[in-house]
Amino acid sequence: MRATMTTSTAMEIIRSVSDRTGVGVLDILSDDRSRHLVRARNQAYLALIEGGASYSHTGRLMQRHHTTVMHGVRAARGDAA
């Protein structure tokens, strides 16, 4: 079982993705489904999962269902159908 990541650590990871992609943190956390925002959001999901967060915890942090996070991680890795 994965340990739960702290909110401050998660926000550091999201800020890092924001800096790397040029997409604002609030945009990453928004409901907007513009392609460039979704790509950045998927990168944030992947970074959080690789950082040790569970799919459920990542979903709660970003106000998404865990299956949305799973799909986003697959898309970020290039495995999405």
N, C-alpha and C positions, 0 to 999 in steps of 0.2 A: 504494500500500500504506500502511495506517495505521501510525503509530508505536505501539509498545507503551506503555501507560499504566503508571506505577509503582503498586505495591501501596498505597503511602501515599496517593497521589492518589485511587485508587479508593476507599479507605476513607473519605477525606474526603467524597467524593461520596455514598457510602452513608450516612454519618452525617448529611449534609445532608437526604437523603430521609427518614431516620429522624426527624429533628427536624420536618420538614414534615408527615409523616404521623402522627406519634405512635406509630409502631411501632418497637420496639427493633431495634438492629443485629443482635443474635443471632437475633431472630425473622425478620428479612429473610433472613438467611443459613441459616435452618433448613430442614428438609424438610417442615414443617407446611404443609398446603395449605388452611388456613382462608381464606375469601374475602378478608378484610381484609388478611391477610398476603400473599396472592398479588398483590393490587392494589399494595401497597407494593413488593413485589419487582419487579413489572413496571415501576413507576416508576423503580426503581433501575437496571434493565436499560436503560431509555430514557435516563436521565441519563448512564450510563456510555458508551453508544454515541454520544450527542450530544457527550460530552466527548472523543471521539476514540478510544475503545477499539474493537477489532474484536469481532465476535460470538464468535469463538473465544476471544479473551482474556477477554472478559466471562464466558463460560461456565466457563473455568478458574478465574477468581477466585471465582466463586460456586458452584463445583462442580456445574455443570449442563451439559448438552449444548448446543452452539451453536444447534441448532434450537429448543430450549426458549427460549433467549434471543430468537431471532427471533420466535417466537410471542408472547412476553411484550411485546416492543416494539410489535408490531402491536396487541395488546390495549390497551396504554397509550395508543396514538395513536387508538384507537377504530376501527381497521381490521380487527379480528379477525372471522372468520366464525363 
